[in-house]
Amino acid sequence: MDRVVAPIGPSVGRIEHALVARGLPAGAARMTVGHPGERTAAEIEKLVADLAD
């Protein structure tokens, strides 16, 4: 759990990014959402790929 929570945390933008990286529809947020930076996005994508194996 710690492995997932650390890069994603409570950020709606990061959660949406993880959903999209997993191939799931993230939908549109009802509030302004800050999307993750390149480095964080890459970490989330790697985490999602690792967990999919």
PDB file of N, CA, C and O in Angstrom:
ATOM      1  N   MET A   1       0.817  -1.179   0.000  1.00  0.00           N
ATOM      2  CA  MET A   1       0.000   0.000   0.000  1.00  0.00           C
ATOM      3  C   MET A   1       0.869   1.253   0.000  1.00  0.00           C
ATOM      4  O   MET A   1       0.592   2.210  -0.723  1.00  0.00           O
ATOM      5  N   ASP A   2       1.923   1.240   0.818  1.00  0.00           N
ATOM      6  CA  ASP A   2       2.818   2.400   0.869  1.00  0.00           C
ATOM      7  C   ASP A   2       3.422   2.685  -0.495  1.00  0.00           C
ATOM      8  O   ASP A   2       3.632   3.841  -0.863  1.00  0.00           O
ATOM      9  N   ARG A   3       3.698   1.624  -1.242  1.00  0.00           N
ATOM     10  CA  ARG A   3       4.294   1.774  -2.580  1.00  0.00           C
ATOM     11  C   ARG A   3       3.352   2.530  -3.519  1.00  0.00           C
ATOM     12  O   ARG A   3       3.807   3.256  -4.403  1.00  0.00           O
ATOM     13  N   VAL A   4       2.059   2.363  -3.332  1.00  0.00           N
ATOM     14  CA  VAL A   4       1.070   3.026  -4.181  1.00  0.00           C
ATOM     15  C   VAL A   4       0.777   4.436  -3.679  1.00  0.00           C
ATOM     16  O   VAL A   4       0.693   5.374  -4.473  1.00  0.00           O
ATOM     17  N   VAL A   5       0.623   4.586  -2.386  1.00  0.00           N
ATOM     18  CA  VAL A   5       0.218   5.869  -1.820  1.00  0.00           C
ATOM     19  C   VAL A   5       1.314   6.927  -1.966  1.00  0.00           C
ATOM     20  O   VAL A   5       1.007   8.098  -2.192  1.00  0.00           O
ATOM     21  N   ALA A   6       2.561   6.544  -1.844  1.00  0.00           N
ATOM     22  CA  ALA A   6       3.651   7.524  -1.901  1.00  0.00           C
ATOM     23  C   ALA A   6       3.643   8.372  -3.178  1.00  0.00           C
ATOM     24  O   ALA A   6       3.636   9.599  -3.075  1.00  0.00           O
ATOM     25  N   PRO A   7       3.643   7.773  -4.382  1.00  0.00           N
ATOM     26  CA  PRO A   7       3.661   8.620  -5.575  1.00  0.00           C
ATOM     27  C   PRO A   7       2.301   9.220  -5.944  1.00  0.00           C
ATOM     28  O   PRO A   7       2.243  10.262  -6.597  1.00  0.00           O
ATOM     29  N   ILE A   8       1.212   8.573  -5.532  1.00  0.00           N
ATOM     30  CA  ILE A   8      -0.113   9.056  -5.927  1.00  0.00           C
ATOM     31  C   ILE A   8      -0.693   9.997  -4.883  1.00  0.00           C
ATOM     32  O   ILE A   8      -1.177  11.078  -5.220  1.00  0.00           O
ATOM     33  N   GLY A   9      -0.647   9.595  -3.621  1.00  0.00           N
ATOM     34  CA  GLY A   9      -1.135  10.438  -2.536  1.00  0.00           C
ATOM     35  C   GLY A   9      -2.602  10.815  -2.703  1.00  0.00           C
ATOM     36  O   GLY A   9      -3.352  10.125  -3.393  1.00  0.00           O
ATOM     37  N   PRO A  10      -3.006  11.914  -2.069  1.00  0.00           N
ATOM     38  CA  PRO A  10      -4.411  12.319  -2.121  1.00  0.00           C
ATOM     39  C   PRO A  10      -4.758  13.223  -3.308  1.00  0.00           C
ATOM     40  O   PRO A  10      -5.795  13.887  -3.295  1.00  0.00           O
ATOM     41  N   SER A  11      -3.916  13.254  -4.310  1.00  0.00           N
ATOM     42  CA  SER A  11      -4.110  14.144  -5.452  1.00  0.00           C
ATOM     43  C   SER A  11      -5.059  13.534  -6.482  1.00  0.00           C
ATOM     44  O   SER A  11      -4.788  12.462  -7.023  1.00  0.00           O
ATOM     45  N   VAL A  12      -6.163  14.216  -6.748  1.00  0.00           N
ATOM     46  CA  VAL A  12      -7.128  13.745  -7.745  1.00  0.00           C
ATOM     47  C   VAL A  12      -6.462  13.638  -9.118  1.00  0.00           C
ATOM     48  O   VAL A  12      -6.711  12.684  -9.855  1.00  0.00           O
ATOM     49  N   GLY A  13      -5.627  14.603  -9.458  1.00  0.00           N
ATOM     50  CA  GLY A  13      -4.939  14.574 -10.752  1.00  0.00           C
ATOM     51  C   GLY A  13      -4.047  13.359 -10.897  1.00  0.00           C
ATOM     52  O   GLY A  13      -3.980  12.763 -11.972  1.00  0.00           O
ATOM     53  N   ARG A  14      -3.359  12.982  -9.828  1.00  0.00           N
ATOM     54  CA  ARG A  14      -2.476  11.809  -9.870  1.00  0.00           C
ATOM     55  C   ARG A  14      -3.290  10.520  -9.924  1.00  0.00           C
ATOM     56  O   ARG A  14      -2.916   9.571 -10.613  1.00  0.00           O
ATOM     57  N   ILE A  15      -4.394  10.490  -9.200  1.00  0.00           N
ATOM     58  CA  ILE A  15      -5.266   9.313  -9.241  1.00  0.00           C
ATOM     59  C   ILE A  15      -5.826   9.132 -10.651  1.00  0.00           C
ATOM     60  O   ILE A  15      -5.839   8.019 -11.177  1.00  0.00           O
ATOM     61  N   GLU A  16      -6.285  10.219 -11.258  1.00  0.00           N
ATOM     62  CA  GLU A  16      -6.787  10.143 -12.636  1.00  0.00           C
ATOM     63  C   GLU A  16      -5.701   9.662 -13.583  1.00  0.00           C
ATOM     64  O   GLU A  16      -5.968   8.859 -14.477  1.00  0.00           O
ATOM     65  N   HIS A  17      -4.475  10.145 -13.397  1.00  0.00           N
ATOM     66  CA  HIS A  17      -3.363   9.733 -14.262  1.00  0.00           C
ATOM     67  C   HIS A  17      -3.134   8.228 -14.122  1.00  0.00           C
ATOM     68  O   HIS A  17      -2.914   7.540 -15.119  1.00  0.00           O
ATOM     69  N   ALA A  18      -3.183   7.714 -12.896  1.00  0.00           N
ATOM     70  CA  ALA A  18      -2.992   6.287 -12.674  1.00  0.00           C
ATOM     71  C   ALA A  18      -4.102   5.480 -13.348  1.00  0.00           C
ATOM     72  O   ALA A  18      -3.834   4.423 -13.920  1.00  0.00           O
ATOM     73  N   LEU A  19      -5.330   5.960 -13.288  1.00  0.00           N
ATOM     74  CA  LEU A  19      -6.444   5.272 -13.938  1.00  0.00           C
ATOM     75  C   LEU A  19      -6.244   5.214 -15.453  1.00  0.00           C
ATOM     76  O   LEU A  19      -6.438   4.169 -16.075  1.00  0.00           O
ATOM     77  N   VAL A  20      -5.858   6.338 -16.034  1.00  0.00           N
ATOM     78  CA  VAL A  20      -5.623   6.389 -17.481  1.00  0.00           C
ATOM     79  C   VAL A  20      -4.459   5.479 -17.857  1.00  0.00           C
ATOM     80  O   VAL A  20      -4.526   4.774 -18.864  1.00  0.00           O
ATOM     81  N   ALA A  21      -3.384   5.488 -17.051  1.00  0.00           N
ATOM     82  CA  ALA A  21      -2.227   4.631 -17.325  1.00  0.00           C
ATOM     83  C   ALA A  21      -2.623   3.156 -17.272  1.00  0.00           C
ATOM     84  O   ALA A  21      -2.014   2.323 -17.943  1.00  0.00           O
ATOM     85  N   ARG A  22      -3.633   2.837 -16.482  1.00  0.00           N
ATOM     86  CA  ARG A  22      -4.128   1.458 -16.355  1.00  0.00           C
ATOM     87  C   ARG A  22      -5.107   1.114 -17.468  1.00  0.00           C
ATOM     88  O   ARG A  22      -5.514  -0.039 -17.612  1.00  0.00           O
ATOM     89  N   GLY A  23      -5.487   2.127 -18.262  1.00  0.00           N
ATOM     90  CA  GLY A  23      -6.410   1.891 -19.365  1.00  0.00           C
ATOM     91  C   GLY A  23      -7.866   2.053 -18.972  1.00  0.00           C
ATOM     92  O   GLY A  23      -8.759   1.596 -19.685  1.00  0.00           O
ATOM     93  N   LEU A  24      -8.109   2.699 -17.845  1.00  0.00           N
ATOM     94  CA  LEU A  24      -9.469   2.909 -17.364  1.00  0.00           C
ATOM     95  C   LEU A  24      -9.897   4.353 -17.622  1.00  0.00           C
ATOM     96  O   LEU A  24      -9.064   5.259 -17.599  1.00  0.00           O
ATOM     97  N   PRO A  25     -11.174   4.572 -17.865  1.00  0.00           N
ATOM     98  CA  PRO A  25     -11.627   5.945 -18.083  1.00  0.00           C
ATOM     99  C   PRO A  25     -11.594   6.729 -16.765  1.00  0.00           C
ATOM    100  O   PRO A  25     -12.144   6.286 -15.756  1.00  0.00           O
ATOM    101  N   ALA A  26     -10.958   7.868 -16.785  1.00  0.00           N
ATOM    102  CA  ALA A  26     -10.844   8.671 -15.570  1.00  0.00           C
ATOM    103  C   ALA A  26     -11.980   9.674 -15.465  1.00  0.00           C
ATOM    104  O   ALA A  26     -12.298  10.139 -14.370  1.00  0.00           O
ATOM    105  N   GLY A  27     -12.594  10.010 -16.589  1.00  0.00           N
ATOM    106  CA  GLY A  27     -13.669  11.002 -16.555  1.00  0.00           C
ATOM    107  C   GLY A  27     -13.125  12.393 -16.303  1.00  0.00           C
ATOM    108  O   GLY A  27     -11.914  12.608 -16.254  1.00  0.00           O
ATOM    109  N   ALA A  28     -14.029  13.318 -16.147  1.00  0.00           N
ATOM    110  CA  ALA A  28     -13.642  14.704 -15.905  1.00  0.00           C
ATOM    111  C   ALA A  28     -13.858  15.041 -14.436  1.00  0.00           C
ATOM    112  O   ALA A  28     -14.865  14.656 -13.843  1.00  0.00           O
ATOM    113  N   ALA A  29     -12.925  15.748 -13.868  1.00  0.00           N
ATOM    114  CA  ALA A  29     -13.051  16.175 -12.476  1.00  0.00           C
ATOM    115  C   ALA A  29     -14.047  17.319 -12.374  1.00  0.00           C
ATOM    116  O   ALA A  29     -14.186  18.115 -13.302  1.00  0.00           O
ATOM    117  N   ARG A  30     -14.733  17.398 -11.258  1.00  0.00           N
ATOM    118  CA  ARG A  30     -15.689  18.481 -11.050  1.00  0.00           C
ATOM    119  C   ARG A  30     -15.013  19.715 -10.467  1.00  0.00           C
ATOM    120  O   ARG A  30     -15.667  20.736 -10.255  1.00  0.00           O
ATOM    121  N   MET A  31     -13.738  19.634 -10.210  1.00  0.00           N
ATOM    122  CA  MET A  31     -12.993  20.772  -9.685  1.00  0.00           C
ATOM    123  C   MET A  31     -11.706  20.935 -10.489  1.00  0.00           C
ATOM    124  O   MET A  31     -11.311  20.041 -11.238  1.00  0.00           O
ATOM    125  N   THR A  32     -11.074  22.060 -10.328  1.00  0.00           N
ATOM    126  CA  THR A  32      -9.795  22.271 -10.989  1.00  0.00           C
ATOM    127  C   THR A  32      -8.791  21.294 -10.397  1.00  0.00           C
ATOM    128  O   THR A  32      -8.625  21.217  -9.179  1.00  0.00           O
ATOM    129  N   VAL A  33      -8.130  20.556 -11.265  1.00  0.00           N
ATOM    130  CA  VAL A  33      -7.216  19.513 -10.819  1.00  0.00           C
ATOM    131  C   VAL A  33      -5.821  19.794 -11.361  1.00  0.00           C
ATOM    132  O   VAL A  33      -5.639  20.058 -12.549  1.00  0.00           O
ATOM    133  N   GLY A  34      -4.849  19.733 -10.474  1.00  0.00           N
ATOM    134  CA  GLY A  34      -3.461  19.864 -10.900  1.00  0.00           C
ATOM    135  C   GLY A  34      -2.946  18.503 -11.350  1.00  0.00           C
ATOM    136  O   GLY A  34      -2.969  17.540 -10.583  1.00  0.00           O
ATOM    137  N   HIS A  35      -2.491  18.426 -12.569  1.00  0.00           N
ATOM    138  CA  HIS A  35      -1.969  17.161 -13.086  1.00  0.00           C
ATOM    139  C   HIS A  35      -0.526  16.976 -12.632  1.00  0.00           C
ATOM    140  O   HIS A  35       0.174  17.957 -12.383  1.00  0.00           O
ATOM    141  N   PRO A  36      -0.074  15.729 -12.522  1.00  0.00           N
ATOM    142  CA  PRO A  36       1.299  15.492 -12.061  1.00  0.00           C
ATOM    143  C   PRO A  36       2.323  15.993 -13.068  1.00  0.00           C
ATOM    144  O   PRO A  36       2.071  16.038 -14.272  1.00  0.00           O
ATOM    145  N   GLY A  37       3.478  16.365 -12.547  1.00  0.00           N
ATOM    146  CA  GLY A  37       4.593  16.759 -13.407  1.00  0.00           C
ATOM    147  C   GLY A  37       5.138  15.535 -14.141  1.00  0.00           C
ATOM    148  O   GLY A  37       4.727  14.405 -13.878  1.00  0.00           O
ATOM    149  N   GLU A  38       6.058  15.775 -15.054  1.00  0.00           N
ATOM    150  CA  GLU A  38       6.599  14.680 -15.877  1.00  0.00           C
ATOM    151  C   GLU A  38       7.213  13.566 -15.044  1.00  0.00           C
ATOM    152  O   GLU A  38       6.964  12.386 -15.293  1.00  0.00           O
ATOM    153  N   ARG A  39       8.012  13.941 -14.058  1.00  0.00           N
ATOM    154  CA  ARG A  39       8.700  12.947 -13.233  1.00  0.00           C
ATOM    155  C   ARG A  39       7.699  12.103 -12.445  1.00  0.00           C
ATOM    156  O   ARG A  39       7.801  10.876 -12.417  1.00  0.00           O
ATOM    157  N   THR A  40       6.742  12.759 -11.811  1.00  0.00           N
ATOM    158  CA  THR A  40       5.737  12.046 -11.033  1.00  0.00           C
ATOM    159  C   THR A  40       4.869  11.185 -11.937  1.00  0.00           C
ATOM    160  O   THR A  40       4.534  10.054 -11.583  1.00  0.00           O
ATOM    161  N   ALA A  41       4.502  11.709 -13.103  1.00  0.00           N
ATOM    162  CA  ALA A  41       3.700  10.936 -14.058  1.00  0.00           C
ATOM    163  C   ALA A  41       4.443   9.669 -14.467  1.00  0.00           C
ATOM    164  O   ALA A  41       3.842   8.599 -14.557  1.00  0.00           O
ATOM    165  N   ALA A  42       5.739   9.783 -14.715  1.00  0.00           N
ATOM    166  CA  ALA A  42       6.539   8.613 -15.094  1.00  0.00           C
ATOM    167  C   ALA A  42       6.591   7.602 -13.951  1.00  0.00           C
ATOM    168  O   ALA A  42       6.520   6.397 -14.193  1.00  0.00           O
ATOM    169  N   GLU A  43       6.714   8.074 -12.713  1.00  0.00           N
ATOM    170  CA  GLU A  43       6.725   7.181 -11.552  1.00  0.00           C
ATOM    171  C   GLU A  43       5.393   6.438 -11.432  1.00  0.00           C
ATOM    172  O   GLU A  43       5.367   5.237 -11.164  1.00  0.00           O
ATOM    173  N   ILE A  44       4.296   7.157 -11.631  1.00  0.00           N
ATOM    174  CA  ILE A  44       2.968   6.544 -11.549  1.00  0.00           C
ATOM    175  C   ILE A  44       2.802   5.506 -12.647  1.00  0.00           C
ATOM    176  O   ILE A  44       2.300   4.412 -12.389  1.00  0.00           O
ATOM    177  N   GLU A  45       3.214   5.829 -13.866  1.00  0.00           N
ATOM    178  CA  GLU A  45       3.099   4.898 -14.987  1.00  0.00           C
ATOM    179  C   GLU A  45       3.916   3.639 -14.737  1.00  0.00           C
ATOM    180  O   GLU A  45       3.459   2.539 -15.048  1.00  0.00           O
ATOM    181  N   LYS A  46       5.121   3.780 -14.180  1.00  0.00           N
ATOM    182  CA  LYS A  46       5.951   2.620 -13.876  1.00  0.00           C
ATOM    183  C   LYS A  46       5.289   1.780 -12.791  1.00  0.00           C
ATOM    184  O   LYS A  46       5.263   0.553 -12.887  1.00  0.00           O
ATOM    185  N   LEU A  47       4.764   2.419 -11.778  1.00  0.00           N
ATOM    186  CA  LEU A  47       4.089   1.705 -10.704  1.00  0.00           C
ATOM    187  C   LEU A  47       2.892   0.919 -11.233  1.00  0.00           C
ATOM    188  O   LEU A  47       2.708  -0.246 -10.880  1.00  0.00           O
ATOM    189  N   VAL A  48       2.085   1.549 -12.074  1.00  0.00           N
ATOM    190  CA  VAL A  48       0.919   0.882 -12.644  1.00  0.00           C
ATOM    191  C   VAL A  48       1.362  -0.318 -13.490  1.00  0.00           C
ATOM    192  O   VAL A  48       0.758  -1.388 -13.416  1.00  0.00           O
ATOM    193  N   ALA A  49       2.405  -0.140 -14.281  1.00  0.00           N
ATOM    194  CA  ALA A  49       2.909  -1.240 -15.117  1.00  0.00           C
ATOM    195  C   ALA A  49       3.433  -2.378 -14.253  1.00  0.00           C
ATOM    196  O   ALA A  49       3.176  -3.546 -14.546  1.00  0.00           O
ATOM    197  N   ASP A  50       4.165  -2.052 -13.190  1.00  0.00           N
ATOM    198  CA  ASP A  50       4.699  -3.076 -12.294  1.00  0.00           C
ATOM    199  C   ASP A  50       3.594  -3.868 -11.615  1.00  0.00           C
ATOM    200  O   ASP A  50       3.698  -5.085 -11.465  1.00  0.00           O
ATOM    201  N   LEU A  51       2.533  -3.177 -11.203  1.00  0.00           N
ATOM    202  CA  LEU A  51       1.430  -3.836 -10.505  1.00  0.00           C
ATOM    203  C   LEU A  51       0.570  -4.664 -11.449  1.00  0.00           C
ATOM    204  O   LEU A  51      -0.124  -5.582 -11.012  1.00  0.00           O
ATOM    205  N   ALA A  52       0.609  -4.348 -12.744  1.00  0.00           N
ATOM    206  CA  ALA A  52      -0.191  -5.085 -13.728  1.00  0.00           C
ATOM    207  C   ALA A  52       0.419  -6.447 -14.038  1.00  0.00           C
ATOM    208  O   ALA A  52      -0.273  -7.338 -14.530  1.00  0.00           O
ATOM    209  N   ASP A  53       1.698  -6.613 -13.758  1.00  0.00           N
ATOM    210  CA  ASP A  53       2.376  -7.890 -14.060  1.00  0.00           C
ATOM    211  C   ASP A  53       1.960  -8.970 -13.102  1.00  0.00           C
ATOM    212  O   ASP A  53       2.429 -10.103 -13.207  1.00  0.00           O
TER     213      ASP A  53
END
